[in-house]
Amino acid sequence: MPTRASVKRYVRRQVMRAAYRTDLHRPLDPNLAVYGAYWNRGAACNPAAIHAKARELAPHIRGVWAVSSRHRDRMPPGVPYVIEGSRAYWRAMATATYLVNNSSFPGGFTKRPGQRYLQTHHGTPLKTMGLDQRAYPELARKADFAKILAHVGQWDFSLSANPHSTEVWDRVYPGSYQRLDLGYPRNDVYFTATAEDIAKIRAELGIHTDQTALLYAPTHRDYREGFVPDLDPEHLARELGPDYVVLVRAHYFYGRSAGLGSVPTGRVRDVTAHPRVEELCLAADALITDYSSLTFDYACLDRPIVVHAPDWDTYRTTRGTYFDLLSGRPGDTPGAVTATSDELVEVFRTEEWRAPASAALRTAFRERFCPYDDGHAAERVVRRFFAVPFAPPSR
């Protein structure tokens, strides 16, 4: 028998839906934009960079963020937001002219004629995406491909950071949207941050000026439950000594903590809850990752990347990938590759992580995957999406 609470929730949803249907007959607000990121987890990623630049170049556009109630504490002070499922949320979704998201707006909405939807995505695809997941039974079982296609049908623009992404998006998300091969706005900061900015971030994280900071940021695994790191960060910190500090960031699917303890010296830091992964990248002297799309973003910094991938064969079998990250071929592999904890330690002890061979791989990787990123992607996107004209050159 339904509980009183469940009945109340059901009635509330029906009331909100009825109000939303009424709002769909209201005129669109030409100066309203709704932003969302990571299924309403707060202001982040490409939408956040676009919002910030729009406030500068198109101040007449009022930006409002869609946020779930459990993530409202992530919103920066002074940034307007509406709670997912609330009356204000449905009113905004019904009347905003502009919609910007790196995933989707949960709960479903009816896209109206005159609304413009920009899908920014939130990474460069190494693993299979969209319709390509049909070839992997475990993924296909969990996916609703009809729903995926319906969502793609709402897009007016699809943003790409490189030709590889454009090629994949075209195939796995077929639709009539326009491509925007303009780069990722979230990566602009890697080109605009000053030495003083980076020093401030490192100081706030407690990283000494003479320490080497390693950011360990693995992606999630479809075949695992919970965050299970493929290396022991405390062991790595002990082996490398006090000149190194290891920053551990679990994938957001696992919550706000990596669930790790801390070594007595404090050389392992759980930074999963840090609000901006871009700041962690700026603070780090090198990235240790596996199959995370952060690899492609970090390459913008032209700093060493170490791929630690002990489960590569399992990952490729269960998830599928578009190229062999471990092949060692220029353009496919961004740096040194390890499969065991001992190999990882040796990469740093022997300086292989920043040797000329690793740097050459990184250069080829950057040329393939970061061709549009130059610090001005947000401006290009804002001017294109919001139809903001470029200023005439000064004489």
C-alpha positions, -999 to +999 in steps of 0.1 A: +000+000+000+014+034-009+027+055+020+015+090+028+049+103+017+048+085-017+013+098-023+024+133-015+053+130-039+030+117-067+005+145-062+033+171-062+047+157-095+013+158-111+007+194-100+042+204-113+035+188-146+002+205-150+018+238-142+045+231-167+020+223-195+005+257-188+039+274-189+045+259-223+019+284-236+038+314-222+061+333-246+098+324-246+120+348-227+146+360-252+171+368-224+169+336-204+194+307-205+192+275-184+225+257-177+230+222-165+260+199-159+266+163-150+228+156-145+223+187-124+252+182-101+261+220-100+280+246-120+309+228-137+326+219-170+319+235-203+286+250-193+302+268-164+329+283-186+302+293-212+281+309-185+310+329-171+319+342-206+283+350-214+280+372-183+309+391-198+300+393-235+262+390-233+252+406-200+216+409-211+213+371-210+202+359-175+218+326-168+201+302-143+214+268-133+193+236-129+206+218-098+193+188-078+184+195-042+213+173-029+239+193-048+227+228-041+256+233-018+279+231-048+266+263-063+290+293-060+277+323-041+258+347-062+251+323-091+213+319-097+198+284-097+165+266-096+160+232-079+153+203-102+116+195-102+105+227-085+079+251-099+107+276-107+126+248-126+097+239-148+089+276-155+125+282-166+126+251-188+094+261-204+103+297-211+141+299-216+153+306-251+187+290-245+195+256-230+231+245-223+241+212-209+270+187-209+247+157-203+209+161-202+182+178-182+167+150-159+130+146-157+122+152-194+110+184-210+093+195-241+116+214-264+097+242-280+101+259-314+124+288-309+144+272-281+181+267-288+199+237-272+236+234-271+251+200-261+286+206-249+295+170-240+320+165-212+350+147-226+368+133-256+356+097-263+381+070-257+354+045-245+324+037-267+295+060-265+259+063-276+247+038-303+282+021-303+273+007-269+249-017-286+278-040-293+284-046-256+257-066-239+263-053-204+261-017-215+232-023-239+212-039-211+213-007-191+208+018-219+176+031-235+187+038-270+153+052-280+156+077-252+191+086-263+179+093-298+150+113-286+174+134-265+197+139-295+167+151-315+165+181-291+200+193-299+206+223-322+244+224-317+270+198-307+304+210-294+336+193-302+372+196-289+388+178-318+381+161-351+381+126-334+352+137-312+332+152-341+336+119-361+324+099-331+295+122-321+282+122-357+281+084-357+269+075-322+245+105-319+229+108-353+208+140-357+203+172-376+222+194-352+250+217-363+286+209-354+306+235-334+343+226-339+354+253-315+373+237-286+363+231-250+356+262-230+365+244-198+401+242-211+406+279-216+419+283-181+449+261-190+460+288-214+451+319-193+462+309-158+492+328-146+521+316-125+506+335-096+473+318-101+489+284-100+510+292-069+479+303-051+460+271-059+490+250-048+493+269-016+456+264-009+460+226-014+490+226+010+516+217-017+550+231-009+569+249-035+596+223-036+572+193-038+562+175-070+524+171-071+510+140-088+472+140-096+458+105-096+424+107-113+410+073-126+377+069-144+349+046-133+345+010-143+312-004-155+322-038-143+329-027-107+309-014-078+323+015-059+357+032-061+385+006-062+418+023-071+442+003-093+472+016-073+479+022-036+485+059-034+501+056+001+526+031-012+534+053-041+539+083-017+562+063+006+583+049-022+588+083-038+595+101-005+588+136+009+595+154-023+562+141-037+526+146-028+498+125-043+464+140-050+436+114-053+404+123-071+377+096-075+352+098-104+321+118-095+299+087-099+314+075-065+304+106-045+325+132-029+352+111-012+377+085-024+373+068+010+411+067+015+430+072+047+460+095+049+497+087+055+512+102+086+532+127+066+500+139+048+515+132+014+482+117+001+453+140-002+417+131-011+407+159-034+375+143-047+353+170-031+373+199-046+348+219-067+370+225-098+390+197-113+407+223-136+424+238-105+437+204-095+452+200-130+468+234-127+483+224-094+497+191-106+531+186-121+520+153-137+488+134-142+484+097-134+453+083-150+439+054-170+410+059-194+396+092-181+387+120-205+408+142-182+438+129-201+428+149-231+422+181-211+454+178-192+473+175-224+466+212-230+490+220-202+519+201-220+528+185-187+537+148-182+510+122-183+515+086-171+489+060-181+485+034-153+463+007-168+466-028-152+431-038-164+433-026-200+422-059-215+392-062-192+382-026-199+384-029-236+364-061-235+336-048-213+334-012-224+351-010-258+375+017-269+381+037-301+419+034-302+447+016-283+458+040-256+486+017-246+500+011-281+529+035-278+520+050-312+523+087-316+489+103-313+474+073-294+496+073-262+502+105-242+533+093-223+548+066-202+526+035-196+526+012-165+506-019-155+519-026-119+526-005-089+564-013-091+564-001-127+547+031-117+573+038-090+601+031-115+587+055-140+592+083-115+625+071-100+641+067-135+627+100-147+609+083-176+578+102-168+594+134-182+620+119-205+623+131-242+605+100-255+575+107-232+575+144-242+574+134-279+544+112-273+527+140-255+533+164-283+517+141-309+488+135-285+482+172-281+483+178-318+456+151-324+433+159-295+438+196-286+439+214-320+411+239-312+420+247-276+438+280-273+422+299-244+394+314-265+370+286-269+344+301-245+343+333-265+339+315-298+310+294-284+292+324-267+294+345-299+281+316-320+254+303-297+241+336-284+247+355-317+270+380-301+289+399-329+326+401-327+338+436-320+353+455-350+391+458-348+404+489-332+422+514-354 
